[in-house]
Amino acid sequence: MEVMRFNRIKRRAAHCLRAFNTFGYGVHSPFFFDLINNLHRNKSKTPLVYNLAESWRKELLADSRKIWVDDFGTGRSSYRRICDIASGSSVNRKYGLLLGYMATIAGRGPVIELGTSLGVCTMYLAEANRKSKVVTVEGSVNISQIASSGFSKAGFENIEMITGDFDDHIGQIAERYPSPGLVFIDGNHRGEALLRYFDVFAATVSQDSVIVADDIDYSRSMSVAWSMMKKDPRVTSSIDLGRMGLLFFRDEFRSRDYRVFY
């Protein structure tokens, strides 16, 4: 754990030194200039559209019940308090806004999320565009049940919840939902797993698709996986935000890679 924390601190320090495209300055592509600028503008706001996600987060942070959690990513299982899971595993508001915004601009296909956790991020994705279907996968049965209860309570009808190991489902998901709009990969912090999931969906993306990888600074293996994904011939451009990485597949954006403060 200490090694992973050190890697995260080291990579974020290096990112801060190298990043320069804060509000799109120095970015010559109109698409990326507008995208980076809008991402920064959005993080300073709390749009009313995301009230349901933040209300659910508040409810989870007040829930001190303990549940048994099976973690397929680490292989460790234990009892954990719901409030601790919400505090440590749910995306914060800043990144929730980022993902919600990306869900509105990434094509017209479905949104796929690997790593539901308690569903805060899922709600951001689902609230951003009620016309898009969000297919989300969670490994832990108990966490999945709590997330599903939150979706039902909030009245979401555009979320499909799948419970089980990612590797058991992503092949079928990729077949059922080709040309996804946005793919958000979270929930397994091993570089080899990240590359495996990326490869499945990179084979199905369209020109308008975007793949977002979370926690690319979590460990050395995750950082290496991110570097390998950026160099994949199917990827035409990327944005490194320090914690998250965004991958694009449009031919007109070839060989454009940005490091951005966020």
Secondary structure, DSSP 8 states (H G I E B T S, - for coil): -HHHHHHHHHHHHHHHHH---SSSTT---HHHHHHHHHHHHHHT---GGGHHHHHHHHHHHT---EEEEE-TTTS-EEEEEHHHHHHHHS--HHHHHHHHHHHHHS-SS-EEEE--TTSHHHHHHHHH-TTS-EEEEES-HHHHHHHHHHHHHHT--SEEEEES-HHHHHHHHHHHS-S-SEEEE-S---HHHHHHHHHHHHTT--TT-EEEES-TTSSHHHHHHHHHHHHSTT--EEEE-SS-EEEE--GGGTTEEEE---
